[in-house]
Amino acid sequence: MKVFVTGGAGYIGSVTTELLLNKGHDVVVFDSLERGHRSAIDDRATFEQGNLRDKEAICTVMQQTKPDAVLHFAAYALVGESMEDPGMYYRNNVIGGINLADAMQKAEINKIVFSSTCATYGQPDRVPITEDTLQRPENPYGESKLAFEKALRWYQDIHGIQSVFLRYFNACGATEKFGEDHAPETHLIPLILQVALGQREHISIFGEDYETPDGTCLRDYIHIVDLAQAHILALTGDHSGPFNLGTGTGYSVKEVIDMAREVTGHEIPAVIAPRRPGDPPRLVAGNEKAKTILGWKPKLDDLRKIIESAWQWHQEHPNGYED
C-alpha cells in the first residue's frame, strides 16, 4: 500500500513509518516540523512538509501523492497546554483534522486510522476501560480528539470514509532508531530517565494517597512498537470505530521508578509532590476488542523490556534528536 502518515516526524508516527517501510509499504510523511524532528523521519519515506491548518497545502499533496490510506498522528497532545489555550487545540486538532478529511474526500481516499486517546474517557466509572465506557473528557485535549472522532463518524456515514479510532493509553519505549523526544517532556518514563542521565535532580511523584496498592497512580504502559503494529493491522479489513490500545495491566508510578532504578543502575531520587487536578487513580485498558477484531496482541508488554528499550535510546541520544 501507499500510506500517507501525518505527524510522521513525531514519536509514534516515526516508529509506525519505520515499521510500515520494513513491511514493504510506500510511505509519504506529511509534517510541519513544528513539534516533530526532521531526523525522526525514516530516510526511506517521502517527506512533504506542510501544516494541516493549511487546507490548500494538504489538498494539493493528497492529490499529488494519491495514497491508499491515511494514518493520522498530527496533533497537539499536552493536557496542561490545552487548559491554557483551548482555542489552539481546536484549531489544530479539530480544524486541521477536518481539512485532512476534506482533502481525502476530494482525492477519493476512503480509509483513515486516527490516533485518538484514552483522554476522551476522562474519569472512568470502571476499570478496565472498554470502548463503550462513557466519554467525558476533562480537558480541551481530550475534547478535541473526541470532536474529531465524532466528525469522522459523519464523514463515514455521508462520504464513505472508513474510519478507525485507536485510543491509546501510555505510549512508551523505543526502537533502535527512533525514540521519545518532546519539548517540554511530560511523560513519566523519559522524565525518570532524564534523572538517570543527570539532566534533572529528581522525579516528582504527584500524590501518594490514591486508592491503589502503593498510593500512587496506576497506568497502562504500552510499547511504541505494539502501538505501531496495531495501526498496520487497522489498515486492512472493513472494520471501523473505536479500539482501545493498552496491555490490560497497570503499573504504579513507584513501580515504574523502581524498575528504572534496576535497569539503569542509578539511584533516581523521587520527591512527593501534591496531587495534580484531574489525575484518575487507575487508567487501564480493556483490549479484548482490538485482540478479537484486529487480531492484535501486545508482545512487548513487560515493563523491564519497555524501560530497557527507552534507556538504550536515551543513552545514545541524551539530547534527543538534537544529536
C-alpha positions in Angstrom: 0.0 0.0 0.0 0.9 3.7 -0.2 0.3 5.1 3.2 0.0 8.8 4.0 1.3 9.5 7.5 0.5 12.8 9.1 2.8 13.7 12.0 5.4 11.2 10.8 8.2 13.2 12.4 6.7 12.7 15.9 7.2 9.9 18.4 4.5 7.4 17.4 4.5 8.5 13.7 8.2 7.9 13.3 8.1 4.4 14.6 5.0 3.5 12.6 6.6 4.8 9.5 9.7 2.6 10.2 7.6 -0.5 10.6 5.5 0.2 7.5 8.6 0.6 5.4 10.0 -2.6 6.9 6.9 -4.4 5.7 7.3 -3.1 2.1 4.8 -0.3 2.1 5.4 3.0 0.5 5.1 5.9 3.0 4.5 9.6 2.4 5.2 11.6 5.6 3.3 15.0 6.0 4.6 17.0 8.9 5.0 20.7 9.7 8.1 20.0 11.8 6.6 22.4 14.3 6.9 19.8 17.1 8.4 16.9 15.2 12.0 16.3 14.2 13.3 16.0 10.6 15.9 13.4 11.7 13.0 11.3 13.1 11.7 10.6 9.6 12.9 7.4 8.1 15.2 8.1 5.1 13.2 5.6 3.0 10.0 7.7 3.3 8.9 10.5 1.0 8.7 13.7 3.0 6.3 16.5 2.3 6.5 19.5 4.7 3.2 21.2 5.4 0.6 22.1 8.0 -2.9 20.6 8.3 -4.2 24.1 9.1 -3.3 25.0 5.5 -6.2 23.4 3.7 -4.8 24.2 0.2 -1.5 22.6 1.1 -2.9 19.3 2.3 -5.3 19.1 -0.6 -2.5 19.6 -3.1 -0.2 17.0 -1.5 -3.1 14.5 -1.3 -4.0 14.9 -4.9 -0.3 14.6 -6.0 0.5 11.5 -3.9 -2.8 9.6 -4.2 -2.3 7.3 -1.2 -4.4 4.2 -0.5 -4.9 5.1 3.2 -4.1 7.7 5.8 -2.6 7.3 9.3 -3.3 10.5 11.2 -0.9 11.3 14.1 -0.6 15.0 13.7 -2.0 16.7 16.8 -1.1 18.8 19.8 -1.1 16.5 22.9 -0.2 18.4 26.1 -3.1 18.4 28.6 -1.7 21.4 30.6 -1.2 23.5 27.5 -4.7 22.7 26.3 -6.0 24.1 29.6 -4.2 27.3 29.0 -5.1 27.7 25.3 -8.1 25.6 24.3 -8.5 27.5 21.0 -5.1 26.4 19.8 -6.2 22.8 20.4 -9.4 23.1 18.5 -7.8 24.9 15.6 -5.0 22.3 15.2 -6.7 19.1 16.3 -10.2 19.7 15.0 -10.0 22.1 12.1 -6.7 20.6 10.9 -8.4 17.2 11.1 -11.4 18.4 9.1 -9.1 19.8 6.5 -7.5 16.4 6.2 -10.9 14.7 5.9 -11.9 17.1 3.2 -8.7 16.5 1.3 -9.3 12.8 1.5 -12.8 13.2 0.1 -11.6 15.4 -2.7 -8.8 12.9 -3.6 -11.2 9.9 -3.2 -9.2 8.3 -0.4 -11.6 6.3 1.8 -9.6 4.9 4.7 -8.2 6.6 7.8 -6.8 5.3 11.0 -6.9 8.1 13.6 -4.6 8.4 16.6 -7.0 9.1 19.4 -6.6 8.8 23.2 -7.9 7.4 26.4 -8.3 11.1 27.5 -11.6 11.0 25.7 -13.0 9.0 28.6 -12.0 11.4 31.4 -12.6 9.9 34.9 -13.9 6.5 34.0 -16.7 4.9 36.1 -15.0 1.5 35.9 -11.6 -0.2 35.2 -10.6 -1.7 32.9 -11.9 0.8 30.4 -13.8 -0.7 27.4 -14.8 1.1 24.2 -18.4 1.6 25.4 -17.3 3.5 28.6 -19.0 6.9 28.7 -16.7 9.5 27.2 -16.4 12.6 29.4 -13.2 14.5 28.6 -11.9 16.7 31.3 -9.6 18.9 29.2 -9.6 20.5 25.8 -7.0 18.0 24.5 -9.3 15.0 25.1 -12.3 17.0 24.0 -10.6 17.9 20.7 -9.8 14.3 20.0 -13.4 13.3 20.7 -14.7 16.1 18.5 -12.7 14.7 15.6 -13.9 11.2 16.3 -17.5 12.4 16.0 -16.7 14.3 12.8 -15.2 11.2 11.2 -18.3 9.2 12.0 -20.3 11.7 9.9 -17.7 11.6 7.1 -18.0 7.8 7.1 -21.8 7.9 7.0 -22.1 10.6 4.4 -18.9 10.3 2.3 -17.9 6.6 2.8 -14.6 7.4 4.5 -13.9 4.3 6.6 -12.6 5.5 10.0 -10.8 3.6 12.8 -10.1 5.3 16.1 -7.2 3.9 18.1 -7.5 5.2 21.7 -4.0 5.0 23.2 -3.1 4.5 26.8 0.5 5.4 27.9 2.9 5.1 24.9 6.5 4.3 25.8 9.7 2.6 24.8 11.7 2.9 21.6 13.2 1.1 18.7 16.9 1.1 17.9 16.4 4.1 15.6 13.6 6.2 17.0 12.5 7.2 20.5 10.7 9.8 22.6 11.8 13.5 22.4 9.2 16.1 23.4 9.7 19.7 24.3 8.6 20.0 27.0 8.7 16.4 28.1 5.7 15.4 30.2 5.8 11.6 30.1 6.9 9.6 33.1 9.4 7.2 31.7 11.6 9.7 29.8 11.4 12.1 32.8 12.7 9.3 35.0 15.5 8.6 32.6 16.5 12.2 32.5 17.2 11.9 36.2 19.4 8.8 35.5 21.2 10.8 32.8 21.9 13.6 35.3 19.7 16.1 33.4 17.3 16.7 36.4 17.8 16.3 40.1 14.7 14.1 40.9 11.5 12.8 39.7 8.3 14.1 41.2 5.5 11.8 42.3 2.2 13.7 42.2 0.4 12.2 45.2 0.9 9.0 47.2 -2.5 8.8 48.8 -4.6 7.3 46.0 -6.7 4.2 46.5 -4.1 1.9 44.9 -1.8 -0.7 46.4 1.1 1.7 47.0 -0.9 5.0 46.9 0.4 6.2 43.5 -1.5 6.3 40.3 -1.7 3.2 38.1 -1.3 3.5 34.4 -1.3 1.1 31.4 2.1 1.4 29.6 2.2 0.1 26.0 5.3 -0.2 23.9 5.5 2.0 20.9 6.1 -1.0 18.6 2.9 -2.6 19.8 1.1 0.6 19.1 2.6 0.8 15.6 1.6 -2.8 14.8 -2.0 -2.0 15.7 -2.1 0.8 13.2 -0.8 -1.5 10.5 -3.4 -4.2 11.3 -6.1 -1.5 11.3 -5.2 -0.6 7.7 -6.7 -3.8 6.4 -10.2 -5.2 6.6 -13.5 -3.4 6.7 -13.7 -2.7 10.5 -14.3 0.8 11.8 -15.0 2.7 15.0 -13.0 2.7 18.3 -10.4 0.3 19.7 -8.5 0.7 23.0 -4.8 0.1 22.8 -3.2 -1.0 26.1 -1.8 -4.1 27.7 -4.6 -4.5 30.2 -2.1 -4.3 33.1 -1.5 -1.3 35.3 1.8 -0.3 36.9 2.1 2.4 39.6 4.4 5.4 39.4 6.5 3.9 42.2 6.7 0.5 40.3 7.9 2.3 37.2 10.6 4.3 39.2 11.8 1.1 40.9 12.1 -0.7 37.6 14.0 2.2 36.1 16.4 2.1 39.0 17.1 -1.6 38.3 17.5 -1.1 34.6 19.8 2.0 34.8 21.7 1.2 38.0 21.0 4.8 39.1 19.5 5.9 42.4 16.9 8.2 40.8 15.8 10.3 43.7 12.0 10.8 44.0 10.1 13.6 45.7 6.5 13.5 46.7 4.5 16.5 45.3 0.9 17.5 45.6 -1.7 15.7 43.5 -2.4 17.1 40.1 -6.1 18.1 39.5 -7.9 15.5 37.4 -5.5 12.6 37.8 -7.6 9.4 38.0 -6.2 6.7 40.4 -6.4 4.0 37.7 -6.3 4.0 33.9 -6.1 0.5 32.5 -7.3 -0.6 29.0 -9.8 -3.3 28.2 -8.2 -4.5 25.0 -10.4 -7.5 24.1 -12.0 -5.8 21.1 -8.6 -5.0 19.5 -7.5 -8.6 20.1 -10.6 -10.1 18.7 -11.4 -7.9 15.7 -7.9 -6.5 14.7 -6.1 -9.7 15.6 -3.7 -7.6 17.7 -1.8 -8.7 20.7 0.8 -6.7 22.6 4.1 -8.6 22.5 6.4 -6.2 24.3 4.3 -5.7 27.5 7.0 -6.5 30.0 7.8 -3.3 32.0 11.5 -4.1 32.2 11.8 -4.6 28.4 9.9 -1.3 27.8 12.3 0.7 30.0 15.4 -1.1 28.7 14.5 -0.1 25.1 13.9 3.5 26.2 17.1 3.6 28.2 19.2 2.3 25.3 17.8 5.0 23.0 18.2 7.9 25.6 21.7 6.8 26.3 22.6 7.0 22.7 20.6 10.3 22.2 21.0 12.1 25.5 19.9 15.4 23.9 17.2 13.7 21.8 17.2 14.4 18.1 19.5 17.4 18.6 22.3 14.9 18.5 
